[in-house]
Amino acid sequence: MLDDLDITVLKKLQENGRMKRNELAEIVGLSVPSLSERLNKLEDRGVIQGYYAKLDRHVFHFDIMAFVLVVMESSKSYEKFFEQVKKTGEILECHSILGEGSHILKVVVKETKDLEALLSKIQSWHGVTKTVTSFVLSTMKETTSLNIQSKKE
């Protein structure tokens, strides 16, 4: 179980993953060694899965983002599909879904010709019977932060 202090620590890290431990320890009222031990436990339990830098894709000219709905002929093809997804750098996210289709992919590419090539590649994968692509025109909200609450909130 997570206590209120864990929730506070996690919220602060979601706001600023680069926050120095001494700064975070002061905010939550712990010593640096106590905070470090708590963070290590959260990491060991898989609550904290990693720390990373979020890059502006436009700086690298990845100007096209799209969501690709994938329809598969059978779940027997899922394992090979996932192997291909893992090897494809343009695919940022892959989600198994219910409803229309079996998976949805979030992809980024530099130009429309790159999207066309990526779609052709995906459509050639074993078991893929159809794709439906939606272009992203603009993004109003994009976050990895979870709306976690302490028991007091």
C-alpha positions as CSV (number, residue, x, y, z in Angstrom):
1,M,0.0,0.0,0.0
2,L,1.0,3.6,-0.6
3,D,0.8,6.0,2.2
4,D,0.1,9.8,2.0
5,L,3.8,10.5,2.0
6,D,4.4,8.2,-0.9
7,I,1.6,10.0,-2.8
8,T,3.1,13.4,-2.1
9,V,6.6,12.2,-3.3
10,L,5.1,10.7,-6.4
11,K,3.1,13.9,-7.2
12,K,6.2,16.0,-6.8
13,L,8.2,13.7,-9.1
14,Q,5.5,13.8,-11.7
15,E,5.7,17.6,-11.7
16,N,9.5,17.5,-11.9
17,G,11.4,14.3,-12.3
18,R,14.7,16.1,-12.1
19,M,14.0,17.4,-8.6
20,K,17.1,16.9,-6.4
21,R,16.6,14.5,-3.6
22,N,17.6,17.1,-0.9
23,E,14.9,19.5,-2.3
24,L,12.3,16.7,-2.4
25,A,13.2,15.5,1.1
26,E,12.8,19.0,2.5
27,I,9.4,19.4,0.8
28,V,8.0,16.2,2.3
29,G,9.8,16.5,5.6
30,L,12.2,13.6,5.4
31,S,16.0,13.2,5.6
32,V,17.7,12.5,2.3
33,P,18.6,8.9,3.4
34,S,15.0,8.3,4.4
35,L,13.7,9.7,1.1
36,S,16.2,7.7,-0.9
37,E,15.2,4.5,0.9
38,R,11.5,5.3,0.1
39,L,12.3,6.0,-3.5
40,N,14.3,2.7,-3.8
41,K,11.3,0.8,-2.4
42,L,9.0,2.5,-4.9
43,E,11.3,1.6,-7.7
44,D,11.8,-2.0,-6.5
45,R,8.0,-2.5,-6.3
46,G,7.6,-1.1,-9.8
47,V,5.5,1.9,-8.7
48,I,8.2,4.2,-10.2
49,Q,9.0,2.6,-13.6
50,G,11.6,5.1,-14.8
51,Y,12.8,8.6,-15.2
52,Y,13.1,10.2,-18.7
53,A,13.4,13.4,-20.6
54,K,10.3,14.4,-22.7
55,L,11.6,15.8,-26.0
56,D,9.9,18.2,-28.3
57,R,9.4,16.1,-31.4
58,H,9.2,19.2,-33.7
59,V,12.8,20.1,-32.8
60,F,13.8,16.8,-34.6
61,H,11.3,17.5,-37.4
62,F,8.8,14.7,-36.4
63,D,6.0,16.9,-37.6
64,I,3.4,14.2,-38.2
65,M,1.6,12.4,-35.4
66,A,-1.1,9.9,-36.1
67,F,-3.1,7.2,-34.4
68,V,-3.3,3.9,-36.4
69,L,-6.2,1.5,-35.6
70,V,-5.1,-2.0,-36.5
71,V,-7.5,-4.9,-37.3
72,M,-6.0,-8.3,-37.0
73,E,-7.4,-11.5,-38.4
74,S,-6.8,-13.5,-35.2
75,S,-5.2,-13.2,-31.8
76,K,-2.9,-16.0,-32.9
77,S,-0.9,-13.3,-34.7
78,Y,-0.5,-11.0,-31.7
79,E,2.9,-12.3,-30.6
80,K,4.5,-11.7,-34.0
81,F,2.7,-8.3,-34.2
82,F,4.2,-7.2,-30.8
83,E,7.6,-8.3,-32.0
84,Q,7.3,-6.0,-35.0
85,V,5.9,-3.1,-33.0
86,K,8.9,-3.3,-30.6
87,K,11.3,-3.1,-33.5
88,T,9.6,-0.1,-35.1
89,G,11.0,3.2,-33.8
90,E,8.2,5.3,-35.3
91,I,5.7,3.6,-33.0
92,L,5.6,5.4,-29.6
93,E,2.7,3.5,-28.1
94,C,0.8,0.3,-28.7
95,H,-2.5,-0.5,-26.9
96,S,-4.7,-3.6,-27.1
97,I,-8.2,-2.4,-27.3
98,L,-11.9,-3.5,-27.3
99,G,-14.4,-2.4,-29.9
100,E,-13.4,-1.7,-33.4
101,G,-10.0,-3.1,-34.2
102,S,-7.6,-5.0,-31.9
103,H,-4.8,-2.4,-31.4
104,I,-4.2,1.3,-31.6
105,L,-0.8,2.7,-32.3
106,K,0.5,6.2,-31.7
107,V,3.1,7.0,-34.3
108,V,5.3,10.0,-35.2
109,V,7.1,10.5,-38.5
110,K,8.8,13.4,-40.3
111,E,6.8,13.6,-43.5
112,T,3.7,12.1,-45.2
113,K,5.9,9.9,-47.3
114,D,7.3,8.4,-44.1
115,L,3.8,7.7,-42.8
116,E,2.8,6.1,-46.1
117,A,5.9,3.8,-45.9
118,L,5.2,3.0,-42.2
119,L,1.5,2.1,-43.0
120,S,2.7,-0.1,-45.9
121,K,5.1,-1.8,-43.5
122,I,2.4,-2.4,-40.8
123,Q,-0.1,-3.6,-43.4
124,S,2.4,-6.2,-44.5
125,W,2.8,-7.7,-41.1
126,H,1.4,-11.2,-40.6
127,G,-2.2,-11.2,-39.5
128,V,-2.9,-7.5,-40.1
129,T,-6.0,-7.2,-42.3
130,K,-6.8,-3.5,-42.1
131,T,-5.5,-0.2,-40.7
132,V,-7.4,3.1,-40.2
133,T,-5.3,6.2,-39.7
134,S,-6.2,9.5,-38.0
135,F,-3.9,12.5,-38.3
136,V,-3.3,14.7,-35.2
137,L,-3.9,18.3,-36.2
138,S,-3.0,19.8,-32.8
139,T,-2.6,18.6,-29.2
140,M,-4.4,20.3,-26.4
141,K,-3.2,18.0,-23.6
142,E,-0.5,15.3,-23.5
143,T,0.8,14.1,-20.2
144,T,2.2,11.0,-18.4
145,S,1.1,12.3,-15.0
146,L,-1.5,10.2,-13.2
147,N,-4.2,12.0,-11.1
148,I,-3.3,10.3,-7.9
149,Q,-4.8,11.3,-4.6
150,S,-3.9,10.8,-1.0
151,K,-6.5,9.5,1.5
152,K,-6.8,13.1,2.8
153,E,-7.8,14.6,-0.6
